């Protein structure tokens, strides 16, 4: 019982420290995100991001995902994503430059991810984008920590 109480106390302590911030972004059949800038507060320890695809086109035609990298890495990762293929969600496998990513979804679908902010810093320069081939030039924005 003593051990159980100790575990319960430590779980409670971890929960008290976690601050999960929720973000939602929409995408459509016109190859657009509905936001060019997303901001989280510096108190967020985790981000729960939901991507909605409000269009009708299938994911192999107009698929979208949400990928986060440092701005300096964004174009190289986007280009690597083109050859990674849909089976890998157009994200290069095992690539440390990818800070977070969702799966690729098609029209009418939604997906969510939760990621830690421990690798992000308030003075960092981050870009989110869709890595579906040909989309990143338009479907991109800045991700900020305030
Ligand atoms: Cu896209």
Backbone and ligand atoms as CSV (ligand in chain L), in Angstrom:
chain,resi,resn,atom,element,x,y,z
A,1,UNK,N,N,0.824,-1.219,0.000
A,1,UNK,CA,C,0.000,0.000,0.000
A,1,UNK,C,C,0.854,1.263,0.000
A,2,UNK,N,N,1.970,1.167,0.723
A,2,UNK,CA,C,2.870,2.316,0.779
A,2,UNK,C,C,3.389,2.669,-0.618
A,3,UNK,N,N,3.804,1.605,-1.320
A,3,UNK,CA,C,4.338,1.818,-2.671
A,3,UNK,C,C,3.263,2.402,-3.585
A,4,UNK,N,N,2.067,1.868,-3.463
A,4,UNK,CA,C,0.971,2.365,-4.288
A,4,UNK,C,C,0.723,3.859,-4.034
A,5,UNK,N,N,0.762,4.238,-2.782
A,5,UNK,CA,C,0.549,5.651,-2.423
A,5,UNK,C,C,1.652,6.534,-3.000
A,6,UNK,N,N,2.878,6.026,-2.970
A,6,UNK,CA,C,3.999,6.801,-3.522
A,6,UNK,C,C,3.847,6.983,-5.029
A,7,UNK,N,N,3.442,5.909,-5.716
A,7,UNK,CA,C,3.238,6.002,-7.169
A,7,UNK,C,C,2.134,7.014,-7.474
A,8,UNK,N,N,1.068,6.912,-6.713
A,8,UNK,CA,C,-0.058,7.824,-6.922
A,8,UNK,C,C,0.371,9.274,-6.725
A,9,UNK,N,N,1.189,9.520,-5.717
A,9,UNK,CA,C,1.668,10.873,-5.456
A,9,UNK,C,C,2.539,11.391,-6.600
A,10,UNK,N,N,3.413,10.515,-7.120
A,10,UNK,CA,C,4.297,10.982,-8.195
A,10,UNK,C,C,3.512,11.196,-9.490
A,11,UNK,N,N,2.520,10.363,-9.735
A,11,UNK,CA,C,1.680,10.567,-10.923
A,11,UNK,C,C,0.943,11.899,-10.809
A,12,UNK,N,N,0.439,12.180,-9.634
A,12,UNK,CA,C,-0.272,13.436,-9.407
A,12,UNK,C,C,0.650,14.638,-9.622
A,13,UNK,N,N,1.898,14.504,-9.185
A,13,UNK,CA,C,2.867,15.594,-9.346
A,13,UNK,C,C,3.157,15.852,-10.819
A,14,UNK,N,N,3.311,14.788,-11.606
A,14,UNK,CA,C,3.568,14.935,-13.039
A,14,UNK,C,C,2.378,15.603,-13.710
A,15,UNK,N,N,1.171,15.177,-13.328
A,15,UNK,CA,C,-0.024,15.748,-13.942
A,15,UNK,C,C,-0.157,17.242,-13.643
A,16,UNK,N,N,0.254,17.608,-12.444
A,16,UNK,CA,C,0.157,19.015,-12.060
A,16,UNK,C,C,1.086,19.888,-12.896
A,17,UNK,N,N,2.208,19.307,-13.333
A,17,UNK,CA,C,3.173,20.087,-14.102
A,17,UNK,C,C,2.832,20.161,-15.587
A,18,UNK,N,N,2.101,19.152,-16.066
A,18,UNK,CA,C,1.813,19.110,-17.506
A,18,UNK,C,C,0.765,20.150,-17.874
A,19,UNK,N,N,1.057,20.891,-18.925
A,19,UNK,CA,C,0.115,21.884,-19.417
A,19,UNK,C,C,-0.081,21.588,-20.907
A,20,UNK,N,N,-1.190,20.932,-21.226
A,20,UNK,CA,C,-1.446,20.571,-22.614
A,20,UNK,C,C,-2.259,21.670,-23.280
A,21,UNK,N,N,-1.701,22.253,-24.323
A,21,UNK,CA,C,-2.372,23.327,-25.040
A,21,UNK,C,C,-2.926,22.771,-26.346
A,22,UNK,N,N,-4.135,23.168,-26.667
A,22,UNK,CA,C,-4.781,22.601,-27.849
A,22,UNK,C,C,-4.812,23.597,-29.002
A,23,UNK,N,N,-4.453,23.089,-30.162
A,23,UNK,CA,C,-4.496,23.881,-31.394
A,23,UNK,C,C,-5.293,23.105,-32.430
A,24,UNK,N,N,-6.043,23.840,-33.247
A,24,UNK,CA,C,-6.787,23.211,-34.340
A,24,UNK,C,C,-6.523,23.995,-35.611
A,25,UNK,N,N,-6.287,23.273,-36.696
A,25,UNK,CA,C,-6.085,23.924,-37.987
A,25,UNK,C,C,-6.886,23.156,-39.038
A,26,UNK,N,N,-7.447,23.905,-39.961
A,26,UNK,CA,C,-8.267,23.310,-41.016
A,26,UNK,C,C,-7.558,23.407,-42.356
A,27,UNK,N,N,-7.818,22.415,-43.212
A,27,UNK,CA,C,-7.272,22.404,-44.567
A,27,UNK,C,C,-8.400,22.048,-45.523
A,28,UNK,N,N,-8.187,22.315,-46.817
A,28,UNK,CA,C,-9.306,22.131,-47.745
A,28,UNK,C,C,-8.861,21.610,-49.119
A,29,UNK,N,N,-9.818,21.504,-50.032
A,29,UNK,CA,C,-9.535,21.010,-51.389
A,29,UNK,C,C,-8.837,22.063,-52.252
A,30,UNK,N,N,-8.733,23.287,-51.763
A,30,UNK,CA,C,-8.037,24.350,-52.500
A,30,UNK,C,C,-6.562,24.444,-52.087
A,31,UNK,N,N,-6.071,23.397,-51.421
A,31,UNK,CA,C,-4.660,23.334,-51.016
A,31,UNK,C,C,-4.306,24.486,-50.070
A,32,UNK,N,N,-5.156,24.707,-49.074
A,32,UNK,CA,C,-4.931,25.812,-48.141
A,32,UNK,C,C,-5.087,25.351,-46.693
A,33,UNK,N,N,-4.279,25.947,-45.829
A,33,UNK,CA,C,-4.546,25.943,-44.393
A,33,UNK,C,C,-5.343,27.204,-44.083
A,34,UNK,N,N,-6.101,27.204,-43.000
A,34,UNK,CA,C,-6.857,28.408,-42.650
A,34,UNK,C,C,-6.072,29.334,-41.717
A,35,UNK,N,N,-4.801,28.999,-41.430
A,35,UNK,CA,C,-3.974,29.868,-40.595
A,35,UNK,C,C,-2.553,29.929,-41.165
A,36,UNK,N,N,-1.962,31.097,-41.096
A,36,UNK,CA,C,-0.571,31.267,-41.515
A,36,UNK,C,C,0.349,31.434,-40.302
A,37,UNK,N,N,-0.261,31.488,-39.135
A,37,UNK,CA,C,0.520,31.653,-37.915
A,37,UNK,C,C,-0.183,30.910,-36.788
A,38,UNK,N,N,0.603,30.155,-36.020
A,38,UNK,CA,C,0.046,29.461,-34.863
A,38,UNK,C,C,0.958,29.779,-33.682
A,39,UNK,N,N,0.348,30.076,-32.546
A,39,UNK,CA,C,1.125,30.491,-31.383
A,39,UNK,C,C,0.709,29.690,-30.159
A,40,UNK,N,N,1.697,29.265,-29.402
A,40,UNK,CA,C,1.410,28.660,-28.101
A,40,UNK,C,C,2.088,29.487,-27.014
A,41,UNK,N,N,1.526,29.369,-25.826
A,41,UNK,CA,C,2.121,30.057,-24.688
A,41,UNK,C,C,3.344,29.273,-24.197
A,42,UNK,N,N,4.300,29.975,-23.650
A,42,UNK,CA,C,5.536,29.318,-23.186
A,42,UNK,C,C,5.274,28.381,-22.001
A,43,UNK,N,N,4.104,28.494,-21.379
A,43,UNK,CA,C,3.775,27.584,-20.272
A,43,UNK,C,C,3.330,26.203,-20.761
A,44,UNK,N,N,3.082,26.047,-22.052
A,44,UNK,CA,C,2.619,24.759,-22.586
A,44,UNK,C,C,3.759,23.738,-22.546
A,45,UNK,N,N,3.504,22.618,-21.920
A,45,UNK,CA,C,4.520,21.547,-21.920
A,45,UNK,C,C,4.247,20.530,-23.021
A,46,UNK,N,N,2.998,20.503,-23.461
A,46,UNK,CA,C,2.610,19.621,-24.558
A,46,UNK,C,C,1.639,20.374,-25.442
A,47,UNK,N,N,1.617,19.985,-26.705
A,47,UNK,CA,C,0.634,20.546,-27.633
A,47,UNK,C,C,-0.205,19.407,-28.185
A,48,UNK,N,N,-1.509,19.571,-28.100
A,48,UNK,CA,C,-2.399,18.649,-28.798
A,48,UNK,C,C,-2.879,19.372,-30.045
A,49,UNK,N,N,-2.453,18.883,-31.187
A,49,UNK,CA,C,-2.787,19.520,-32.448
A,49,UNK,C,C,-3.775,18.662,-33.217
A,50,UNK,N,N,-4.864,19.293,-33.658
A,50,UNK,CA,C,-5.858,18.606,-34.479
A,50,UNK,C,C,-5.865,19.221,-35.864
A,51,UNK,N,N,-5.735,18.365,-36.866
A,51,UNK,CA,C,-5.807,18.780,-38.268
A,51,UNK,C,C,-7.114,18.257,-38.847
A,52,UNK,N,N,-7.898,19.160,-39.406
A,52,UNK,CA,C,-9.139,18.792,-40.093
A,52,UNK,C,C,-8.975,19.023,-41.585
A,53,UNK,N,N,-9.543,18.139,-42.370
A,53,UNK,CA,C,-9.587,18.322,-43.834
A,53,UNK,C,C,-11.063,18.469,-44.189
A,54,UNK,N,N,-11.453,19.695,-44.516
A,54,UNK,CA,C,-12.869,19.980,-44.735
A,54,UNK,C,C,-13.301,19.752,-46.181
A,55,UNK,N,N,-12.369,19.275,-47.021
A,55,UNK,CA,C,-12.700,19.039,-48.420
A,55,UNK,C,C,-13.299,17.667,-48.656
A,56,UNK,N,N,-13.290,17.258,-49.923
A,56,UNK,CA,C,-13.877,15.974,-50.309
A,56,UNK,C,C,-12.901,15.069,-51.046
A,57,UNK,N,N,-11.784,15.615,-51.478
A,57,UNK,CA,C,-10.857,14.840,-52.310
A,57,UNK,C,C,-10.074,13.818,-51.475
A,58,UNK,N,N,-9.755,12.701,-52.123
A,58,UNK,CA,C,-9.054,11.595,-51.446
A,58,UNK,C,C,-7.621,11.987,-51.079
A,59,UNK,N,N,-7.062,11.248,-50.136
A,59,UNK,CA,C,-5.742,11.636,-49.620
A,59,UNK,C,C,-4.608,11.419,-50.610
A,60,UNK,N,N,-4.809,10.549,-51.623
A,60,UNK,CA,C,-3.748,10.385,-52.627
A,60,UNK,C,C,-3.799,11.480,-53.690
A,61,UNK,N,N,-4.876,12.275,-53.685
A,61,UNK,CA,C,-5.048,13.369,-54.650
A,61,UNK,C,C,-4.786,14.724,-53.984
A,62,UNK,N,N,-5.408,14.937,-52.831
A,62,UNK,CA,C,-5.320,16.215,-52.108
A,62,UNK,C,C,-5.113,15.935,-50.620
A,63,UNK,N,N,-4.148,15.059,-50.333
A,63,UNK,CA,C,-3.880,14.732,-48.936
A,63,UNK,C,C,-3.156,15.874,-48.237
A,64,UNK,N,N,-3.405,16.004,-46.937
A,64,UNK,CA,C,-2.709,17.025,-46.145
A,64,UNK,C,C,-2.193,16.413,-44.848
A,65,UNK,N,N,-1.076,16.929,-44.412
A,65,UNK,CA,C,-0.591,16.624,-43.074
A,65,UNK,C,C,-0.095,17.925,-42.450
A,66,UNK,N,N,0.392,17.839,-41.245
A,66,UNK,CA,C,0.929,19.007,-40.543
A,66,UNK,C,C,2.276,18.582,-39.978
A,67,UNK,N,N,3.318,19.257,-40.450
A,67,UNK,CA,C,4.686,18.900,-40.071
A,67,UNK,C,C,5.335,20.136,-39.452
A,68,UNK,N,N,6.081,19.936,-38.384
A,68,UNK,CA,C,6.768,21.047,-37.716
A,68,UNK,C,C,8.278,20.820,-37.758
A,69,UNK,N,N,8.996,21.827,-38.229
A,69,UNK,CA,C,10.466,21.796,-38.217
A,69,UNK,C,C,10.971,23.195,-37.854
A,70,UNK,N,N,12.271,23.289,-37.644
A,70,UNK,CA,C,12.874,24.614,-37.591
A,70,UNK,C,C,12.749,25.210,-38.991
A,71,UNK,N,N,12.584,26.515,-39.072
A,71,UNK,CA,C,12.430,27.164,-40.368
A,71,UNK,C,C,13.622,26.878,-41.282
A,72,UNK,N,N,14.802,26.797,-40.712
A,72,UNK,CA,C,16.003,26.529,-41.507
A,72,UNK,C,C,15.967,25.140,-42.159
A,73,UNK,N,N,15.205,24.209,-41.590
A,73,UNK,CA,C,15.138,22.829,-42.110
A,73,UNK,C,C,13.936,22.589,-43.013
A,74,UNK,N,N,13.014,23.523,-43.034
A,74,UNK,CA,C,11.698,23.258,-43.618
A,74,UNK,C,C,11.741,22.858,-45.090
A,75,UNK,N,N,12.507,23.587,-45.918
A,75,UNK,CA,C,12.502,23.263,-47.346
A,75,UNK,C,C,13.157,21.911,-47.625
A,76,UNK,N,N,14.238,21.613,-46.929
A,76,UNK,CA,C,14.924,20.331,-47.141
A,76,UNK,C,C,14.045,19.160,-46.698
A,77,UNK,N,N,13.346,19.326,-45.580
A,77,UNK,CA,C,12.463,18.258,-45.099
A,77,UNK,C,C,11.267,18.107,-46.043
A,78,UNK,N,N,10.741,19.231,-46.531
A,78,UNK,CA,C,9.618,19.166,-47.477
A,78,UNK,C,C,10.029,18.419,-48.740
A,79,UNK,N,N,11.231,18.665,-49.220
A,79,UNK,CA,C,11.695,17.976,-50.420
A,79,UNK,C,C,11.940,16.489,-50.150
A,80,UNK,N,N,12.471,16.172,-48.980
A,80,UNK,CA,C,12.662,14.763,-48.611
A,80,UNK,C,C,11.315,14.058,-48.468
A,81,UNK,N,N,10.307,14.800,-48.041
A,81,UNK,CA,C,8.966,14.237,-47.878
A,81,UNK,C,C,8.335,13.815,-49.187
A,82,UNK,N,N,8.697,14.492,-50.273
A,82,UNK,CA,C,8.152,14.138,-51.587
A,82,UNK,C,C,8.501,12.707,-51.952
A,83,UNK,N,N,9.733,12.306,-51.663
A,83,UNK,CA,C,10.173,10.960,-52.036
A,83,UNK,C,C,9.882,9.925,-50.949
A,84,UNK,N,N,9.493,10.376,-49.771
A,84,UNK,CA,C,9.201,9.431,-48.677
A,84,UNK,C,C,7.951,8.603,-48.967
A,85,UNK,N,N,7.051,9.143,-49.787
A,85,UNK,CA,C,5.870,8.384,-50.192
A,85,UNK,C,C,4.708,8.502,-49.226
A,86,UNK,N,N,3.528,8.240,-49.755
A,86,UNK,CA,C,2.308,8.351,-48.953
A,86,UNK,C,C,2.294,7.333,-47.805
A,87,UNK,N,N,2.886,6.140,-48.030
A,87,UNK,CA,C,2.912,5.126,-46.967
A,87,UNK,C,C,3.643,5.637,-45.727
A,88,UNK,N,N,4.571,6.566,-45.926
A,88,UNK,CA,C,5.289,7.171,-44.797
A,88,UNK,C,C,4.751,8.564,-44.478
A,89,UNK,N,N,3.541,8.854,-44.960
A,89,UNK,CA,C,2.910,10.158,-44.720
A,89,UNK,C,C,3.732,11.316,-45.274
A,90,UNK,N,N,4.525,11.023,-46.295
A,90,UNK,CA,C,5.387,12.034,-46.917
A,90,UNK,C,C,6.315,12.722,-45.914
A,91,UNK,N,N,6.745,11.930,-44.927
A,91,UNK,CA,C,7.696,12.431,-43.940
A,91,UNK,C,C,8.917,11.505,-43.965
A,92,UNK,N,N,10.125,12.055,-44.121
A,92,UNK,CA,C,11.310,11.208,-44.133
A,92,UNK,C,C,11.431,10.410,-42.828
A,93,UNK,N,N,11.647,9.115,-42.949
A,93,UNK,CA,C,11.648,8.213,-41.784
A,93,UNK,C,C,12.890,8.456,-40.924
A,94,UNK,N,N,12.670,8.565,-39.616
A,94,UNK,CA,C,13.780,8.685,-38.671
A,94,UNK,C,C,14.569,9.977,-38.795
A,95,UNK,N,N,13.931,11.014,-39.292
A,95,UNK,CA,C,14.623,12.284,-39.523
A,95,UNK,C,C,14.474,13.195,-38.294
A,96,UNK,N,N,15.578,13.470,-37.629
A,96,UNK,CA,C,15.558,14.275,-36.399
A,96,UNK,C,C,15.085,15.705,-36.622
A,97,UNK,N,N,15.144,16.149,-37.861
A,97,UNK,CA,C,14.708,17.522,-38.129
A,97,UNK,C,C,13.198,17.682,-37.997
A,98,UNK,N,N,12.479,16.562,-38.069
A,98,UNK,CA,C,11.016,16.600,-37.920
A,98,UNK,C,C,10.694,16.648,-36.431
A,99,UNK,N,N,10.148,17.758,-35.977
A,99,UNK,CA,C,9.868,17.941,-34.549
A,99,UNK,C,C,8.527,17.336,-34.161
A,100,UNK,N,N,7.590,17.319,-35.098
A,100,UNK,CA,C,6.271,16.707,-34.885
A,100,UNK,C,C,5.614,16.576,-36.243
A,101,UNK,N,N,4.753,15.584,-36.382
A,101,UNK,CA,C,3.975,15.484,-37.628
A,101,UNK,C,C,2.739,14.636,-37.418
A,102,UNK,N,N,1.711,14.939,-38.199
A,102,UNK,CA,C,0.513,14.098,-38.231
A,102,UNK,C,C,0.626,13.137,-39.407
A,103,UNK,N,N,-0.336,12.227,-39.497
A,103,UNK,CA,C,-0.470,11.410,-40.694
A,103,UNK,C,C,-1.107,12.256,-41.797
A,104,UNK,N,N,-1.050,11.756,-43.020
A,104,UNK,CA,C,-1.737,12.408,-44.143
A,104,UNK,C,C,-3.205,11.982,-44.111
A,105,UNK,N,N,-4.092,12.962,-44.250
A,105,UNK,CA,C,-5.532,12.661,-44.273
A,105,UNK,C,C,-6.162,13.206,-45.541
A,106,UNK,N,N,-7.304,12.632,-45.896
A,106,UNK,CA,C,-8.060,13.087,-47.059
A,106,UNK,C,C,-9.315,13.839,-46.648
A,107,UNK,N,N,-10.103,14.227,-47.627
A,107,UNK,CA,C,-11.305,15.018,-47.389
A,107,UNK,C,C,-12.241,14.374,-46.375
A,108,UNK,N,N,-12.758,15.195,-45.458
A,108,UNK,CA,C,-13.705,14.728,-44.455
A,108,UNK,C,C,-13.071,14.078,-43.242
A,109,UNK,N,N,-11.745,13.969,-43.244
A,109,UNK,CA,C,-11.068,13.290,-42.140
A,109,UNK,C,C,-10.438,14.296,-41.168
A,110,UNK,N,N,-10.131,13.783,-39.971
A,110,UNK,CA,C,-9.439,14.560,-38.939
A,110,UNK,C,C,-8.393,13.677,-38.297
A,111,UNK,N,N,-7.348,14.300,-37.789
A,111,UNK,CA,C,-6.334,13.544,-37.056
A,111,UNK,C,C,-5.755,14.437,-35.972
A,112,UNK,N,N,-5.294,13.827,-34.892
A,112,UNK,CA,C,-4.698,14.582,-33.784
A,112,UNK,C,C,-3.376,13.962,-33.373
A,113,UNK,N,N,-2.471,14.812,-32.936
A,113,UNK,CA,C,-1.235,14.343,-32.316
A,113,UNK,C,C,-1.012,15.156,-31.046
A,114,UNK,N,N,-0.271,14.564,-30.128
A,114,UNK,CA,C,0.181,15.294,-28.942
A,114,UNK,C,C,1.691,15.180,-28.892
A,115,UNK,N,N,2.357,16.322,-28.797
A,115,UNK,CA,C,3.817,16.289,-28.737
A,115,UNK,C,C,4.332,17.209,-27.633
A,116,UNK,N,N,5.499,16.847,-27.135
A,116,UNK,CA,C,6.129,17.615,-26.068
A,116,UNK,C,C,6.787,18.866,-26.644
A,117,UNK,N,N,6.798,19.927,-25.864
A,117,UNK,CA,C,7.473,21.153,-26.293
A,117,UNK,C,C,8.921,21.200,-25.805
A,118,UNK,N,N,9.394,20.096,-25.215
A,118,UNK,CA,C,10.728,20.126,-24.588
A,118,UNK,C,C,11.850,20.411,-25.594
A,119,UNK,N,N,11.608,20.090,-26.879
A,119,UNK,CA,C,12.643,20.367,-27.886
A,119,UNK,C,C,12.509,21.760,-28.501
A,120,UNK,N,N,11.504,22.508,-28.084
A,120,UNK,CA,C,11.269,23.832,-28.663
A,120,UNK,C,C,11.752,24.906,-27.697
A,121,UNK,N,N,12.265,25.989,-28.238
A,121,UNK,CA,C,12.657,27.091,-27.368
A,121,UNK,C,C,11.945,28.373,-27.801
A,122,UNK,N,N,11.722,29.229,-26.822
A,122,UNK,CA,C,10.917,30.425,-27.053
A,122,UNK,C,C,11.535,31.348,-28.100
A,123,UNK,N,N,12.862,31.316,-28.234
A,123,UNK,CA,C,13.496,32.187,-29.230
A,123,UNK,C,C,13.790,31.439,-30.542
A,124,UNK,N,N,13.214,30.252,-30.677
A,124,UNK,CA,C,13.404,29.476,-31.906
A,124,UNK,C,C,12.563,30.016,-33.055
A,125,UNK,N,N,12.896,29.544,-34.256
A,125,UNK,CA,C,12.181,29.976,-35.461
A,125,UNK,C,C,11.642,28.716,-36.130
A,126,UNK,N,N,10.333,28.504,-36.031
A,126,UNK,CA,C,9.724,27.255,-36.474
A,126,UNK,C,C,8.697,27.497,-37.576
A,127,UNK,N,N,8.623,26.512,-38.468
A,127,UNK,CA,C,7.649,26.571,-39.548
A,127,UNK,C,C,6.814,25.291,-39.552
A,128,UNK,N,N,5.514,25.454,-39.718
A,128,UNK,CA,C,4.661,24.285,-39.938
A,128,UNK,C,C,4.273,24.271,-41.416
A,129,UNK,N,N,4.056,23.081,-41.944
A,129,UNK,CA,C,3.724,22.970,-43.361
A,129,UNK,C,C,3.094,21.618,-43.646
A,130,UNK,N,N,2.525,21.510,-44.850
A,130,UNK,CA,C,2.036,20.231,-45.371
A,130,UNK,C,C,3.112,19.696,-46.305
A,131,UNK,N,N,3.534,18.444,-46.075
A,131,UNK,CA,C,4.618,17.886,-46.889
A,131,UNK,C,C,4.127,17.037,-48.054
A,132,UNK,N,N,2.828,17.067,-48.318
A,132,UNK,CA,C,2.315,16.393,-49.515
A,132,UNK,C,C,2.978,17.055,-50.728
A,133,UNK,N,N,3.436,16.239,-51.707
A,133,UNK,CA,C,4.197,16.814,-52.824
A,133,UNK,C,C,3.515,18.016,-53.476
A,134,UNK,N,N,4.249,19.114,-53.562
A,134,UNK,CA,C,3.756,20.323,-54.214
A,134,UNK,C,C,2.977,21.263,-53.328
A,135,UNK,N,N,2.708,20.871,-52.080
A,135,UNK,CA,C,1.856,21.704,-51.225
A,135,UNK,C,C,2.629,22.697,-50.364
A,136,UNK,N,N,3.882,22.392,-50.036
A,136,UNK,CA,C,4.585,23.164,-48.998
A,136,UNK,C,C,4.843,24.615,-49.376
A,137,UNK,N,N,4.871,24.893,-50.696
A,137,UNK,CA,C,5.118,26.288,-51.091
A,137,UNK,C,C,3.972,27.204,-50.658
A,138,UNK,N,N,2.765,26.641,-50.594
A,138,UNK,CA,C,1.582,27.434,-50.225
A,138,UNK,C,C,1.131,27.115,-48.798
A,139,UNK,N,N,1.139,25.813,-48.471
A,139,UNK,CA,C,0.598,25.383,-47.178
A,139,UNK,C,C,1.700,25.421,-46.126
A,140,UNK,N,N,1.922,26.613,-45.597
A,140,UNK,CA,C,2.969,26.781,-44.595
A,140,UNK,C,C,2.652,27.992,-43.724
A,141,UNK,N,N,3.280,28.042,-42.582
A,141,UNK,CA,C,3.097,29.188,-41.706
A,141,UNK,C,C,4.125,29.159,-40.597
A,142,UNK,N,N,4.104,30.184,-39.782
A,142,UNK,CA,C,5.079,30.227,-38.702
A,142,UNK,C,C,4.454,29.751,-37.402
A,143,UNK,N,N,5.263,29.052,-36.632
A,143,UNK,CA,C,4.840,28.502,-35.346
A,143,UNK,C,C,5.627,29.224,-34.272
A,144,UNK,N,N,4.905,29.873,-33.370
A,144,UNK,CA,C,5.567,30.740,-32.403
A,144,UNK,C,C,5.253,30.365,-30.969
A,145,UNK,N,N,6.202,30.643,-30.127
A,145,UNK,CA,C,6.036,30.444,-28.688
A,145,UNK,C,C,6.139,31.821,-28.050
A,146,UNK,N,N,5.083,32.220,-27.370
A,146,UNK,CA,C,5.098,33.585,-26.811
A,146,UNK,C,C,5.237,33.565,-25.300
L,1,CU,CU,CU,-1.425,19.401,-48.333
